[in-house]
């Protein structure tokens, strides 16, 4: 096992040994990721020990990473991994180097007033949703395995301690750069940038403008990732800069949620009383976060602030371009036409007014029976006639259009009520639903007739679920 991040030195992380949980038991393991990392030889018991921190992986030397961040827009000068440890890196089957990050491993120097633990509820949520987004084609961390225990953990109520190993190409965040920039550790800031470039963009290593290229890549990737969130109807919930990956991958799942009834201003985080991270503000916040990264990198940008601002201003175009393309695909359109907004915007207004289910509508539109999801069907018919005329203008066959739409509009998404059912069962000792959801979400675009109930509209009680930062 490699540990190139730990090799950067004590300024970047602190060595910490995991604090194993009591009586660990395996809740779920992810065969896809196990095979990707060539861990097939590990037994279920060995995976349990690995996830509990009681079985070192090839002489790994765990460290807690230090970083800072803007949390809900306010600067916090030192955060860091308060309950997670970077175990090291393994080569994947694709030749890339992947971090193994153990979440729920106990106290670290950055735990602040926390206990360093994760609970079963929140760990199931992250474990399943990172896989759900991956199979929707959204860049994200992934999940290797998940355990439960008998260790008590105190939140709003007493819960059981859990842990998971998440896998990512990098756990370096915008906030990692901010930490070294604002603490005036500019030498370390350069080392960090060069490390990210060496590991992920080696073709730039000898380029004098390599940091500018890194910034440009981060801006573009972030814009495109958030475009994918918007098209999927997914809310992150806590888009602090310490929760933004330098590679534009979705990271740190907490109070996330897919849209049920369409509401552009939906706030999925019960703790976000100002609505800073509402669904329709995510693109704007992504830009804000990229501006914070740009500011952090200024001390090592040779071309200075003027060039940095030019790079930052590429964000809106990158977002708009990707989002427009994704939205056209959802509607079965290939070409961009001048009046497309005049066609699409009234539909979203109708959906907003009726709280039409976002995912159910687009899947129904793909199958030609979308009128069933509206109350005011005459209004929808009037829109649909214009929509059919727009489709006809491209001259493609109905089968071709439908095939493309079914590939762009999932039937299955990881709704909060499905998660809650799995959590309730798991807290009672039944882990089968966790594995079942994992299997269903691996094929979100397939019909899966045996799992039809998982694609149904959410029950009334789903609207009463409150997901907060403790989730």
Secondary structure, DSSP 8 states (H G I E B T S, - for coil): -B-TTGGG-TTTEEE------TT-EEEEE-HHHHHHTT-TT--HHHHHHHHTTSS-SSS---EEE---EEETTEEES----SSEEEEEEEE-TTS-EEEEEEES----TT-TTS-S-EEHHHHHHHHHHHHHHHHTT--B-EEEEEEEEEEEEESSSEEEEEEEEEEES---BHHHHHHHHHTT-HHHHHHHHHHHHHHH-GGGTT-TTHHHHHHHHHHHHHHHHHHHHHHHTEE-S---GGGBBTTS-B---SS-EE-SB--TT----TT-TT-TT-GGGHHHHHHHHHHHHHHHHGGG-TTHHHHHHHHHTTHHHHHHHHHHHHHHHHTT--S--TTHHHHHHHHHHHHHHHT-BHHHHHHHHHHT-GGGG-S-HHHHHHHHHHHHHHHHTTT--HHHHHHHHHHHS-S----HHHHHHHHHHHHTT--HHHHHHHHHHTTTTS--GGGGGGGS---GGGGG----TT-
